[in-house]
Amino acid sequence: MNRYLDLHDAYGTTLVSNDLGEFALLPRSVAASVRSGALSSSDPRYYDLLAKGLIDRPERGGKGLEQTVLRTRKAHMLEGPSLHIFVVTLRCDHACAYCQVSRAAVGATGFDMSHADADAAIDRVFESPAQSLTVEFQGGEPTLRFDLIRYIVSRVVARNAMARRNIHFSLVSTLHHLKDDDLGFCADHGIHISTSIDGPRDIHNRFRHNPGEDSWERTISQLKRVRAALGHDGVVAMPTLTRAALASPHALIDTYVDLEFNSVFLRPISPYGFALKTRRAIGYPMSEFVSFYAKALEYLLTLNRTGTQMGETYSAVLLRHILTPFGSNYVDLRSPAGAGLGVLVYNYDGRVYPADEARMAAESGDARFALGRVQQPLDELISSSAMQWLMTGAVAGDLPGCNTCGFLPFCGADPVYHAAAHGDPVGDRETSEFCQKHTGLFRILFGHLRDADPENMRTLLSWAFGRSRMDIVEPGYIET
């Protein structure tokens, strides 16, 4: 089935796509001929469109190949939950303006995961059929309970001696509380660390406030220690973009270049949980984020053209969806949705959620998202009433507005967002910030693909296929 979407650009371009993820960017008149079946076989585009399945004819073969492509695109459906998030504590010493959860004071009690719940969560991890499993530690500030992290990692490693899965560990942290022996443990077990750097010093300190210390100075000092212990690529950082950060995309990106990161993940403020209370003061309409993103992407492309290799993580995800039949392992952009099917969150209090965003919504009082408690078997959690409710909005092709959208093969569904923001998992495409964000970003990226500037395409292809494969994109690869 073909879908047609007018890009509303100065060139009169129409995106034509199909369920296999094949696409073409055509003048409106040509797209109209394809749609009506009137495109002549003498047209120079005809056989290319035929090969992509964008022109159909009864005698055309290749059904086996089409099924293979679909199986590849939807391989995640057979994996089961592969990302398992342990919220080991809700305690934290930061007071971030956009925090999505109700943090507890560092000295508070009753906000840490028990060993019994940790053991039960480990049981759930190994009940998943996924061959590759990621165990991620979040908080609060999870390193306040690094003893529990040690316990969980050691138990997982011991269990895996028999299970023989591919296990990856990750840790989301401010870095401020990591001691030398903690870093040694991370190095010994390959624990990859992610932190937050929200821009230049003034913006970071304003929005990632830590009473009593210079948060920026402490973060940068710890970043150097972590890199020394784990290697330069053992830690990544990402900003949460406040209204102040949107005002200067160059300053934000220059900060990441100066700190010698290889990429930046541009993400808007989350519309979940307690972040909603401060969003009016520091947030913005999604249209402003899309405008910022276009400027930031142009600047990144300029940097790459002049010799500074710097990627944008979300563009890489979207381009991989557009240009390859392979998944990106990004569970937040799947159809069926990754919530519950690709990720599970084990909260400090023993409750289980289908996504971190669901946990955030629950912390602000919305109890609809809990799948159950960690002692319940995995199949019981996945078949819970909460999960069945979310599944009503989990398949993008079944959603009104999505089912006819030309971006559908490259996009996903987010029933957690729509349930939290709109009241039900299906949501309303007209007012959905998820849709506004992704249609905006897709238009930007397809605009670059339409223009096919050779140097820009070299950069974009390197992001889609991984920077280690940049050498395959030789000058002249893009026809002009």
PEFEN-V909341 format. One record per residue. N is the residue number from 1. RES is the residue in one small letter. OMEGA is omega in degrees with one decimal (* if undefined). BURIAL is I if it has 9 or more other C-alpha atoms within 8 Angstrom, else O. Layout:
((N | RES | OMEGA | BURIAL) (N | RES | OMEGA | BURIAL))
This chain:
((1 | m | 176.1 | O) (2 | n | 171.8 | O) (3 | r | -174.3 | I) (4 | y | -179.0 | I) (5 | l | 177.3 | I) (6 | d | -179.8 | I) (7 | l | 178.4 | I) (8 | h | 176.9 | O) (9 | d | -176.6 | O) (10 | a | -176.3 | O) (11 | y | -177.8 | O) (12 | g | -174.6 | I) (13 | t | 172.3 | I) (14 | t | 173.0 | I) (15 | l | 173.8 | I) (16 | v | -179.2 | I) (17 | s | 176.5 | I) (18 | n | -175.0 | I) (19 | d | 179.9 | I) (20 | l | -176.9 | I) (21 | g | 173.0 | I) (22 | e | -178.3 | I) (23 | f | 172.8 | I) (24 | a | 175.0 | O) (25 | l | -169.6 | I) (26 | l | 168.4 | I) (27 | p | -176.2 | I) (28 | r | -176.2 | I) (29 | s | 178.9 | O) (30 | v | 178.2 | I) (31 | a | 178.5 | I) (32 | a | 178.3 | O) (33 | s | 176.6 | I) (34 | v | -176.6 | I) (35 | r | -177.7 | O) (36 | s | -178.1 | O) (37 | g | -174.5 | O) (38 | a | -178.7 | O) (39 | l | -176.8 | I) (40 | s | 177.6 | O) (41 | s | 176.1 | O) (42 | s | 177.5 | O) (43 | d | -176.6 | O) (44 | p | 179.6 | O) (45 | r | -167.2 | O) (46 | y | -172.7 | I) (47 | y | 173.3 | O) (48 | d | 177.9 | O) (49 | l | 177.8 | I) (50 | l | -179.5 | I) (51 | a | 179.6 | O) (52 | k | -177.9 | I) (53 | g | 178.8 | I) (54 | l | 167.3 | I) (55 | i | -176.1 | I) (56 | d | 171.2 | O) (57 | r | -171.1 | O) (58 | p | -174.2 | O) (59 | e | -177.6 | O) (60 | r | 177.6 | O) (61 | g | 176.6 | O) (62 | g | -178.8 | O) (63 | k | 179.0 | O) (64 | g | 177.7 | O) (65 | l | 179.0 | O) (66 | e | 179.0 | I) (67 | q | 177.9 | O) (68 | t | 178.9 | O) (69 | v | 179.8 | I) (70 | l | 178.5 | I) (71 | r | 179.3 | O) (72 | t | -179.3 | I) (73 | r | -175.3 | I) (74 | k | -177.3 | O) (75 | a | -178.2 | I) (76 | h | -177.9 | I) (77 | m | -177.2 | O) (78 | l | -171.9 | O) (79 | e | -170.1 | I) (80 | g | -178.5 | I) (81 | p | 179.5 | I) (82 | s | 177.4 | I) (83 | l | -177.3 | I) (84 | h | -173.9 | I) (85 | i | 176.6 | I) (86 | f | 174.1 | I) (87 | v | -170.1 | I) (88 | v | 176.1 | I) (89 | t | 173.8 | I) (90 | l | -177.4 | I) (91 | r | -178.7 | I) (92 | c | 179.1 | I) (93 | d | 177.5 | I) (94 | h | 176.2 | O) (95 | a | -175.8 | I) (96 | c | -175.2 | I) (97 | a | -175.3 | I) (98 | y | -174.6 | I) (99 | c | -174.3 | I) (100 | q | -177.8 | I) (101 | v | 177.8 | I) (102 | s | -176.5 | I) (103 | r | 175.4 | O) (104 | a | 178.9 | I) (105 | a | -176.3 | O) (106 | v | -177.0 | O) (107 | g | -177.4 | O) (108 | a | 177.1 | O) (109 | t | 177.9 | O) (110 | g | -177.5 | O) (111 | f | 178.7 | I) (112 | d | 176.4 | I) (113 | m | 177.5 | I) (114 | s | 177.0 | O) (115 | h | 179.5 | O) (116 | a | 178.2 | O) (117 | d | 176.7 | I) (118 | a | 178.6 | I) (119 | d | 179.8 | I) (120 | a | 178.5 | I) (121 | a | 176.7 | I) (122 | i | 174.9 | I) (123 | d | -179.6 | O) (124 | r | 178.6 | I) (125 | v | -174.9 | I) (126 | f | 170.7 | O) (127 | e | 178.1 | O) (128 | s | 178.7 | I) (129 | p | -176.6 | O) (130 | a | 178.7 | I) (131 | q | 177.3 | O) (132 | s | -176.1 | I) (133 | l | 173.7 | I) (134 | t | 175.1 | I) (135 | v | -175.6 | I) (136 | e | -179.6 | I) (137 | f | 179.3 | I) (138 | q | 178.7 | I) (139 | g | 22.5 | I) (140 | g | 175.2 | I) (141 | e | -171.1 | I) (142 | p | -177.5 | I) (143 | t | 169.8 | I) (144 | l | 174.0 | I) (145 | r | -179.9 | I) (146 | f | 175.5 | I) (147 | d | 178.6 | O) (148 | l | 174.7 | I) (149 | i | 177.4 | I) (150 | r | -178.4 | I) (151 | y | -176.9 | O) (152 | i | -179.6 | I) (153 | v | -178.7 | I) (154 | s | 179.2 | O) (155 | r | 178.8 | I) (156 | v | 179.5 | I) (157 | v | 179.6 | O) (158 | a | 178.6 | O) (159 | r | -174.7 | O) (160 | n | 175.3 | I) (161 | a | 177.0 | O) (162 | m | -175.5 | O) (163 | a | 175.9 | O) (164 | r | 173.0 | O) (165 | r | 171.3 | O) (166 | n | -174.1 | O) (167 | i | 175.0 | O) (168 | h | 178.5 | I) (169 | f | 175.4 | I) (170 | s | -174.3 | I) (171 | l | 176.6 | I) (172 | v | -169.8 | I) (173 | s | 170.1 | I) (174 | t | -176.7 | I) (175 | l | -167.9 | I) (176 | h | -172.5 | O) (177 | h | -178.6 | O) (178 | l | 178.9 | I) (179 | k | -177.8 | O) (180 | d | -179.3 | O) (181 | d | 173.8 | O) (182 | d | 179.5 | I) (183 | l | 175.8 | I) (184 | g | 177.7 | I) (185 | f | 177.9 | I) (186 | c | 179.5 | I) (187 | a | -177.4 | I) (188 | d | -174.5 | O) (189 | h | 175.9 | O) (190 | g | 179.9 | O) (191 | i | -179.3 | I) (192 | h | -172.7 | I) (193 | i | 175.2 | I) (194 | s | 179.3 | I) (195 | t | -178.8 | I) (196 | s | 171.1 | I) (197 | i | -166.8 | I) (198 | d | 180.0 | I) (199 | g | 177.9 | I) (200 | p | -174.0 | I) (201 | r | -174.0 | O) (202 | d | 179.5 | O) (203 | i | 179.5 | I) (204 | h | -178.0 | I) (205 | n | -178.2 | I) (206 | r | -172.2 | O) (207 | f | 173.4 | I) (208 | r | -173.1 | I) (209 | h | 174.0 | I) (210 | n | -175.1 | I) (211 | p | 174.1 | O) (212 | g | 178.1 | O) (213 | e | 174.8 | O) (214 | d | -174.3 | O) (215 | s | 179.1 | I) (216 | w | -177.2 | I) (217 | e | 179.7 | O) (218 | r | -179.5 | I) (219 | t | -178.3 | I) (220 | i | 176.9 | O) (221 | s | 179.2 | O) (222 | q | 177.2 | I) (223 | l | 178.8 | I) (224 | k | 179.2 | O) (225 | r | -178.6 | O) (226 | v | 178.6 | I) (227 | r | 179.1 | I) (228 | a | -177.4 | O) (229 | a | -172.0 | I) (230 | l | -172.9 | I) (231 | g | -174.5 | I) (232 | h | -177.0 | O) (233 | d | 179.0 | O) (234 | g | 178.1 | I) (235 | v | 173.9 | I) (236 | v | 178.6 | I) (237 | a | 175.6 | I) (238 | m | 177.3 | I) (239 | p | 162.5 | I) (240 | t | -167.1 | I) (241 | l | 173.7 | I) (242 | t | 178.6 | I) (243 | r | 179.5 | I) (244 | a | -179.1 | I) (245 | a | -179.2 | I) (246 | l | -175.3 | I) (247 | a | -176.6 | O) (248 | s | 178.8 | O) (249 | p | 180.0 | I) (250 | h | -178.9 | O) (251 | a | 178.6 | I) (252 | l | -177.0 | I) (253 | i | 178.1 | I) (254 | d | 176.8 | O) (255 | t | -179.8 | I) (256 | y | 175.1 | I) (257 | v | -179.2 | I) (258 | d | 179.4 | O) (259 | l | 173.8 | O) (260 | e | 169.3 | O) (261 | f | -179.4 | I) (262 | n | -178.5 | O) (263 | s | 175.6 | I) (264 | v | 179.9 | I) (265 | f | -176.9 | I) (266 | l | -175.9 | I) (267 | r | 179.8 | O) (268 | p | 174.3 | O) (269 | i | -178.4 | I) (270 | s | 177.7 | O) (271 | p | -175.3 | I) (272 | y | 167.2 | I) (273 | g | -173.7 | I) (274 | f | 176.1 | I) (275 | a | 179.8 | I) (276 | l | -176.5 | I) (277 | k | -178.4 | O) (278 | t | -173.2 | I) (279 | r | -179.3 | I) (280 | r | -177.5 | O) (281 | a | -173.0 | O) (282 | i | -176.7 | I) (283 | g | -172.6 | I) (284 | y | 173.5 | I) (285 | p | -179.6 | O) (286 | m | 178.3 | I) (287 | s | 178.5 | I) (288 | e | 175.8 | I) (289 | f | -179.7 | I) (290 | v | 177.9 | I) (291 | s | 175.6 | O) (292 | f | -176.4 | I) (293 | y | 179.0 | I) (294 | a | 179.5 | I) (295 | k | -179.7 | I) (296 | a | -179.8 | I) (297 | l | 177.0 | I) (298 | e | -179.3 | O) (299 | y | 178.0 | I) (300 | l | 177.5 | I) (301 | l | 177.0 | I) (302 | t | 178.2 | O) (303 | l | -178.9 | I) (304 | n | 177.9 | I) (305 | r | -176.8 | I) (306 | t | 170.2 | O) (307 | g | 178.0 | O) (308 | t | -178.2 | O) (309 | q | -177.5 | O) (310 | m | -177.8 | I) (311 | g | 171.3 | I) (312 | e | -167.6 | I) (313 | t | -175.3 | I) (314 | y | 172.9 | O) (315 | s | 178.4 | I) (316 | a | 177.4 | I) (317 | v | -177.0 | I) (318 | l | 179.7 | I) (319 | l | 176.3 | I) (320 | r | 176.1 | I) (321 | h | -176.8 | I) (322 | i | -166.6 | I) (323 | l | -179.4 | O) (324 | t | 175.1 | O) (325 | p | -173.6 | I) (326 | f | 177.2 | O) (327 | g | -179.5 | I) (328 | s | -172.8 | O) (329 | n | 176.8 | O) (330 | y | -168.6 | O) (331 | v | -178.3 | I) (332 | d | 180.0 | I) (333 | l | 179.5 | I) (334 | r | 170.4 | I) (335 | s | -4.5 | I) (336 | p | -173.8 | I) (337 | a | 179.7 | I) (338 | g | -176.9 | I) (339 | a | -179.8 | I) (340 | g | -179.2 | I) (341 | l | -179.4 | I) (342 | g | -176.0 | I) (343 | v | 171.3 | I) (344 | l | 179.7 | I) (345 | v | 178.2 | I) (346 | y | -174.3 | I) (347 | n | -179.2 | I) (348 | y | -176.1 | I) (349 | d | 177.5 | O) (350 | g | 176.2 | I) (351 | r | -178.2 | I) (352 | v | -178.9 | I) (353 | y | -177.7 | I) (354 | p | 179.8 | I) (355 | a | 178.5 | I) (356 | d | 178.3 | I) (357 | e | 176.6 | I) (358 | a | 175.7 | I) (359 | r | -179.7 | I) (360 | m | 178.2 | I) (361 | a | -179.8 | I) (362 | a | -179.5 | I) (363 | e | 178.6 | I) (364 | s | 171.4 | I) (365 | g | -179.9 | O) (366 | d | -171.6 | O) (367 | a | -173.5 | O) (368 | r | -168.9 | O) (369 | f | -177.0 | I) (370 | a | 178.3 | I) (371 | l | -177.5 | I) (372 | g | -180.0 | I) (373 | r | -170.1 | O) (374 | v | 178.4 | I) (375 | q | -179.4 | O) (376 | q | 179.2 | O) (377 | p | -177.2 | I) (378 | l | -177.6 | I) (379 | d | 177.4 | O) (380 | e | 178.4 | O) (381 | l | -176.8 | I) (382 | i | 179.7 | I) (383 | s | -178.4 | O) (384 | s | 179.4 | I) (385 | s | 178.6 | O) (386 | a | -180.0 | I) (387 | m | 178.1 | I) (388 | q | 177.2 | I) (389 | w | -179.8 | O) (390 | l | -177.8 | I) (391 | m | 177.4 | I) (392 | t | 177.9 | I) (393 | g | -171.2 | I) (394 | a | -177.3 | I) (395 | v | -173.4 | I) (396 | a | -177.7 | I) (397 | g | 178.8 | O) (398 | d | -174.5 | O) (399 | l | 177.9 | I) (400 | p | -178.4 | O) (401 | g | 177.3 | O) (402 | c | -172.0 | I) (403 | n | 178.3 | I) (404 | t | -174.6 | O) (405 | c | 179.1 | I) (406 | g | 179.2 | I) (407 | f | -172.7 | I) (408 | l | -175.6 | I) (409 | p | -175.2 | I) (410 | f | -172.2 | I) (411 | c | -179.9 | I) (412 | g | 178.5 | I) (413 | a | 178.5 | I) (414 | d | -177.2 | I) (415 | p | 179.6 | I) (416 | v | 177.9 | I) (417 | y | -175.5 | I) (418 | h | 176.9 | I) (419 | a | -178.9 | I) (420 | a | -174.1 | I) (421 | a | -173.8 | O) (422 | h | 177.3 | I) (423 | g | 177.3 | O) (424 | d | -174.2 | I) (425 | p | -180.0 | I) (426 | v | 177.2 | I) (427 | g | -177.3 | I) (428 | d | -176.8 | O) (429 | r | -175.7 | I) (430 | e | -176.5 | O) (431 | t | -176.7 | O) (432 | s | 175.6 | I) (433 | e | 174.3 | O) (434 | f | 179.8 | O) (435 | c | 178.9 | O) (436 | q | 179.1 | I) (437 | k | -171.8 | I) (438 | h | 175.7 | I) (439 | t | 177.2 | I) (440 | g | -178.1 | I) (441 | l | 177.5 | I) (442 | f | 178.6 | I) (443 | r | 179.1 | I) (444 | i | -176.2 | I) (445 | l | 177.7 | I) (446 | f | 173.9 | O) (447 | g | 177.3 | O) (448 | h | 176.9 | I) (449 | l | 176.9 | O) (450 | r | -177.8 | O) (451 | d | 175.8 | O) (452 | a | 172.1 | I) (453 | d | -172.8 | I) (454 | p | -178.5 | I) (455 | e | 176.8 | O) (456 | n | 179.1 | I) (457 | m | 176.3 | I) (458 | r | 179.0 | I) (459 | t | -176.6 | I) (460 | l | 177.8 | I) (461 | l | 177.5 | I) (462 | s | 176.2 | I) (463 | w | -176.6 | I) (464 | a | -174.7 | I) (465 | f | -178.1 | I) (466 | g | -173.9 | O) (467 | r | 179.4 | O) (468 | s | -179.1 | O) (469 | r | -179.6 | I) (470 | m | -174.8 | I) (471 | d | 179.3 | O) (472 | i | -177.9 | O) (473 | v | -176.3 | I) (474 | e | 173.1 | O) (475 | p | -177.9 | O) (476 | g | 178.8 | O) (477 | y | 179.2 | O) (478 | i | 178.3 | I) (479 | e | 179.5 | O) (480 | t | * | O))
